[in-house]
Amino acid sequence: MPRRPTIKDLALAAGVGVATVDRVLNGRPNVSLETLEKVAEAAERIGYPTRVLAARKLEAERPLLRFGFVLHKGRQAFYQNFARTLKLAVEQRTDIRGRATIRFAASQSPDDFAKELRDVARSCDVIATSAINHPSLSDLVTDLTKSGIPIFAVLNDFAQGVRQNYLGLNNVKVGRMAAWMITTQVRDPGKLAIFVGGNRWHSHLLRETGFQSYIREFSPDFQTLDTVVNLETRQVTYEATLDLLNRHPDLRGIYVAGGGMEGAIAALRETRPPGKVSLVVNELTEDSRKALIDRYVSMVIATPLPQLCRDLVGLMITASQTGPDASASQHFLMPDIFISESF
């Protein structure tokens, strides 16, 4: 019976070291396609099992694409879930070897977003971000686009006219849906409150616009109070909600257009029975799910993250192949709607 070839035999036949063959067989990094082909050819010649080598070669032949994602609010459950779903969407692609780099801006300031965008641009081929709207960030996107790096806007449509594409919800419609839910649920007209994260969040301002346009058109008996900026934080939202409830006994509904919904939920739990004030929030988390079940939240309007991430990764791959094209493209997704009876 002929002796079965060993790794040493394979290394000798390929003209490389045993350590190199070990890296090839175990799929370790820093192995060139040329070396892979040399080892695979030698394996066929001496009768070394080639199934693993064929798989390694096929893997190496797929183009490498480096994705950069810059998000914010890294401690919030929604953005942690967003990051996990982005990584999974990259890993599931079989037409490329995708590597995902995910960074979180330290704050919502344009400088912090710019810092992370510049950092990921050094090692990534295409970038997507949830950055705020600011002239300095639009200038940065222009520079990065000129250098050949396509930039996508997700959730918040920033750098319009220079970014590659926007993926997210139609935010005017989201605001109108929130207004419909509140005014449909509430029996007696009264006052309504809206929270936005800040004046640089284009998505929040569009939701506010949609909300108010619906009230003017279909529910003019309701009075919308001045919009409250909550910086997307729990504590600011909590304190502001308590203040609104104390000053306006006829407060009938609250719409939290961005983050910070946990504060509004906590304030209502402390001061009102379930359903007394209709609360609409965005994104399904453990907090909003429990509040739905307990009927402190009337409706959750959620981004379909798996679909968003799959679509985003696909468009990023196309852009990396064709080059930046800063057109006015928008890729709207249908929101997922949750009420108390959804569970």
N, C-alpha and C positions, 0 to 999 in steps of 0.2 A: 504494500500500500504506500503510495507516495506521501511524503511528509507535507503537512499543511503549511503554507507560507505564514511566516510570522511578521510582526510589525518591523522587526529588524531587516527581514528580507525585502519588505516593501520599501523601506527607507533606502536601502542599498540600490534597488532597482530604479527608484525615482531620482536618486542622486541628491537626496536631502537628509537631514538629520532625523533621528528617531523622535526628538521633541517636536519637530515640524509635523511629522506624520500624526503624532498624538493630537496636536492642535487641529489638524484637518479632520480627523475622525470624530473628535468631540465638539466640533463646531465652535472652537474658541476664536476670539478676534485676532486681527492682524495677520490674516492669511490671504494672500492675493489669489485672484482667479487663475492666474498663470500657474501658481503652485498647486492649486486644487486640480487643475487639468493634468499636470505632470504626474501627481500621485495617482489620479484616477486611471491614466493611461498605463502606468506601471502595474497597477492592481489587476487590470484586465490581462496584461501580458504574462504575469506570473501566477494568475489564478487566485488572487486574494479576493474574498467576498466584496462585491462592489455596491451593494444596495445602499449602505450608509453613505458611501462616497458619492453616489449618484444624487442622493438627496441633498448633500452638502453643496454639490456643484450647482444644482438647480436653485438652491437658496442664494448662492453667491451671484448667480446671473441676474437675479431680480434687481432693478435699480434701487439704490439707496436714496430715500427722501427724508430730510430732516424737518420736522414740523415744530414750530414754536407757538406756544399759546400763552398769552398774558391776560390773566383774569384779576379780579380784586376780591376783597372780603374772604380771604383764605380760611378764616375760622368758621364761616357760616356753612351750615349743612348743605345748602343748595349748591354752593360753589365747590365744596368738597366732592359732592356727587357729580357735578359737571366735569371736574378734573378726571375722576375715575372713568366716566363715560367716554371722554375724549381719548384717553389712553387705550381703552378697549376698542374704539372705532379704528384707531391706527393699527393696533395689533391684528385685527381681523381682516385687514386687506391682504390678499394673496398675490396681487400684481406688483407689489413693491416691498422693499424692506424698509418699514417705517420706524423712525425714532422720534419720540415725542418729548419735548422739553416744555414743562409747564411752570410758569412763574406767577407769583401773586404780587401785585403792586402793594407797597406798604401802606398807602392811603389812597384817597381819591384825587389827589393833586395831580395836575398834568406832569409835573417834574418826576413824580414817582412812576407814573406810567411810562414816561419817556426813558427813564433809566432802565427799566426792564425790557422795553422794546429794543433799545440799543444793544443790550447784553445778548438777547436771544438772536438778534440779527447777525452777530458774529459767528454763530455756529448753526444757523438754520436756513433752509431754502425758501420757506414760505411761512407766513405768520398770520395768526388770527387773534383778536383781542376784544375785550369788552370795555375799552377805554372811554373816557368822557369826551365831550365835545370841547375842543379848545384850539385856537389858532396855532399854538406852538406844536400841538400834536399833528395837526393837518400838515404843517411844514415838514415835520419829521417823516410822515407817511410819504410825502412827495419825494423826499430825499431817498428813502429806502426803496421806493418804487423805481426811481431812476437807476438805482444800483442793481435792479433786477430781482428784487424780493417783493412778490405780491403780498398785499396786506388786506385781510378780511376783517370786517366789523361783525361782531356777534352780540345779540341782545340789544345793544345800543348802537344806532346808526351814526357813527362819528366819521369825520373826514370825508364828507360827501363830496363827490367830484374827483377825488384822488384815490380813495380806497378801491379795492377790487370789487367787492360785493358786500351786501349786508344779508345776514341770515338771522331770522328771529320771527317774532310775532308782528302782525299788523297792529301797532300800538294804539292807533286811533280807534280801531274796532274793539280792542281790549278795554279801553276806557268806556266805550258805549255799552259793552256787555256788563261791566260793573255797575253802571248807572241803571241799566234795565233791571238787574237783579235786586238792587236795593229798593227802587221805587215800586217794583212788583210785589216785594215781600212786605213792605211797610204799609199799614192801613191808613194812618193819618199823616198828612204832609207835615214837614218840619224842616229842620236844618240838616245839612250834609257837610261832611268834612273830607278833605283830600290831603294825603301826605305824599310828598315827593322827596326823593333823596337829595336833590339839589338842582340848581338852575342850569347846570352843564350836562344833565342827563337828558338827551334828546328823546329817548324812549319814554321817560316819565312825563315830560312836557306834552308829548303827543297823547299819552293816556289821559292826562288832565284835560286836554282839549276835547278828546272824544267824550269824556264823562260830562263835561259842561255842555257840549253841543246836544247831547241826548236830553239832558234836563231841560234846556231851553225849548227843545222841539216837542217833547212829549210829557214832561212833568214840571210845568212852570210854577206849580204851587209850592214846590220845594225851594228852599233858599240855600245856595251853596256858599259856605263861609270862605274866608280868605285861605288860600292854600298854605299849608304848613310844610316847611323844610325840616326834615328829620335826620338828614345826613346818613340815612339808612342804618341808624343805630337803635338798638332796643331801648336804651335808657331815655333818649330824647323822645322817642315815640311814646313811651310809657308816661312820662311826665306831661307831655303835651296832650295826650288823650285824657288823663285825669283832669287837666285844666279845662279842656273843652266840655267834658261831662259836668263839671261843677258850674261853669258859666252858662251853659246852654241845656237846661233841663229837657228841652224839646229836640235835642239832637237825635235824629232818627237813623242816620247811616254814616259809616266811615269807609273810605276806600284808601288803602295803603298801596300806592302805585309802584313802590319799589321795595327795598328792604326795611327791616325794623318792625315787621308785623308782630313779632313776639311781644313787644311792648304794648301794643294796642290790645292784644289778646289778654295779657296779664291785667291791664287796667279794667277791662270789661268784666273779667272774672271777679275782681274785687268789688265792683260797684254796681253791677247790673245783673239781673237774672238772664238766663239764656234767651236769645231772640229779641230782647228789648231794643237793642240797637243792632241794625244789620251791618255786618262787617264783611267786606270783600277784600281778599288778599291775593297775591301772586305767588306761585310755586308751592308745590306739595312737599312739606317736610314733616317730621314727627310732630312738631308743635302745631302746624296748621291742620294736620290730620286729626289730632286729638280735639282741637277746637271745633272742627267740623262735627265730629261725633257728639260732642257736648253741646252743639248748637250755638256756640259763641261766634263761629264763623259761618256765614251764609253760603259762600261760594269761594272756591279756589280756582284761579285761572292759571294753568301751568304750562310751561314750555315742554314740548315733547322731546326731552333731551336725547334719547337714543336716535331718533330720526334726525334731529338737528346735527348731531355729531357725525352720523353717517353721511349726510348730505354735505356737510362742511368739509370733511376729509376728501370726499370725491371731487368737490370743486377746487380744493387746494391742490390736488394731484394734477388736475387739468391745467390750472394756472401755472404750475411749476413747469409743465411741458410746453405751454404756448407762450409763457412770459406774461408780465403784468399788463392788464388792460383796464385802466381806471374808468370804467363806464358807470352809468347810474343804475347798476343792477340791484335788484332787491329780491330776496328769496324768502317769501313768507310761508310760515307753517301754520297749520290749524292748531289752536290751543287745545289742551286737554282740560275738560271741565269736571270739577268734583264738587258734590254737595253732600249733605249728611247721609243721604241714602245710597251713596256710592260704595259704602263699606258694609 
